[in-house]
């Protein structure tokens, strides 16, 4: 790692609708042991910090949620020195308490995906991740403080249930998610949050409610891709403004929780690239 990258401590993963964040960034191509990331990592100043930004679905939204190279993305950010990541996410609400245009800073997660590589420790170096509280409390507090200061309507906690995508839920599935205790639906928080934790990266989601999933009552905005992207476009400045404010509330040298043995994490980051 050279002097152009070793000061990067804060990262942003842009979800649907957020493919650029920085003015005149330096683009860094990181070769990872898990293949190429979704996009080159853009490094520049934002929110008073030096930030590494990565578009989760690629610069042109060309990667569906079940094919996002999650391990490559998180490994690239960790290799650059990132210790704290704010990830933006579009979510559907499955409770009337969280209408469209509301922000959520989730504190819990239920995984309903399948077949996604979701650990860096899938060989003989067996590690067990403590994941009872999947989102970092310091980052969550910074996001909640930013939302409150900006006068946004938001929930300071909630349970996100992650579905495989790219299709949306059936009515029966949506009812089942509610019965499981979920508040919002998403397609990408898992394994992103778990992989960040394995690499010693603090992680939190800034979730924006775009729809009511299949609808809770007549007249609700049932989900469609067109509706999701339209509302994300309209809210883009609010999303990026909140991220900028939250970054300014974080310490300059974040100290994430240690949820996996540090030596094991160092061994993962020392793996050779596959180029």
Secondary structure as GFF3:
##gff-version 3
##sequence-region A 1 275
A	DSSP	beta_strand	10	14	.	.	.	ID=ss1
A	DSSP	beta_strand	26	28	.	.	.	ID=ss2
A	DSSP	beta_strand	31	32	.	.	.	ID=ss3
A	DSSP	beta_strand	35	36	.	.	.	ID=ss4
A	DSSP	beta_strand	41	46	.	.	.	ID=ss5
A	DSSP	beta_strand	49	55	.	.	.	ID=ss6
A	DSSP	three_ten_helix	65	67	.	.	.	ID=ss7
A	DSSP	alpha_helix	70	80	.	.	.	ID=ss8
A	DSSP	beta_strand	84	93	.	.	.	ID=ss9
A	DSSP	beta_strand	103	104	.	.	.	ID=ss10
A	DSSP	beta_strand	108	111	.	.	.	ID=ss11
A	DSSP	alpha_helix	137	149	.	.	.	ID=ss12
A	DSSP	beta_strand	154	155	.	.	.	ID=ss13
A	DSSP	beta_strand	159	162	.	.	.	ID=ss14
A	DSSP	alpha_helix	171	179	.	.	.	ID=ss15
A	DSSP	beta_strand	184	186	.	.	.	ID=ss16
A	DSSP	alpha_helix	189	198	.	.	.	ID=ss17
A	DSSP	beta_strand	202	211	.	.	.	ID=ss18
A	DSSP	alpha_helix	225	249	.	.	.	ID=ss19
A	DSSP	alpha_helix	262	269	.	.	.	ID=ss20
###
